[in-house]
Amino acid sequence: MQSRAVVDTNILVSALLKPGSPPDAVIQAIRRDLLQPVVCSEIMSEYGDVLPRPRLGLLAADTTELLSLIAVQALWVHITPYSPPPELPDPADWPFIATALAAGCPVVTGNVKHFPAKVGVAVLTPAEWVESMGQQSG
């Protein structure tokens, strides 16, 4: 059974830095077509801006392959500007919230505190997402 989720940028970075970690399990689920990532153009733009940053030390081939995989397998949604934007710990997270709301799916993130309950989005850590998948298949 395939599930859908908006995957925060920090999950992609962590997955590439720590093979075998819960964030990597999220990415492996995308590779195995168990998880369909949900994106909008703003999210793909952020991925493309963040992953190649030299300070992260990620291999260009790995980032290119991951971005291509997500672009092909993703459910793409269009989000409209929200005016005024809600108060958030990090206003740059709004596209992730808006995309999750548009698709009716959770956000998988390592920064749960950036997604307050008041915005109405389900939020899962990578470990929680992995656990929820185990319960669905068991």
Secondary structure as UniProt FT lines:
FT   STRAND          3..7
FT   HELIX           9..17
FT   TURN            19..20
FT   HELIX           22..31
FT   TURN            32..33
FT   STRAND          35..39
FT   HELIX           41..50
FT   TURN            51..52
FT   HELIX           54..56
FT   HELIX           60..73
FT   STRAND          75..76
FT   HELIX           91..93
FT   HELIX           94..103
FT   STRAND          107..108
FT   HELIX           112..114
FT   HELIX           117..119
FT   STRAND          123..124
FT   HELIX           126..137
//
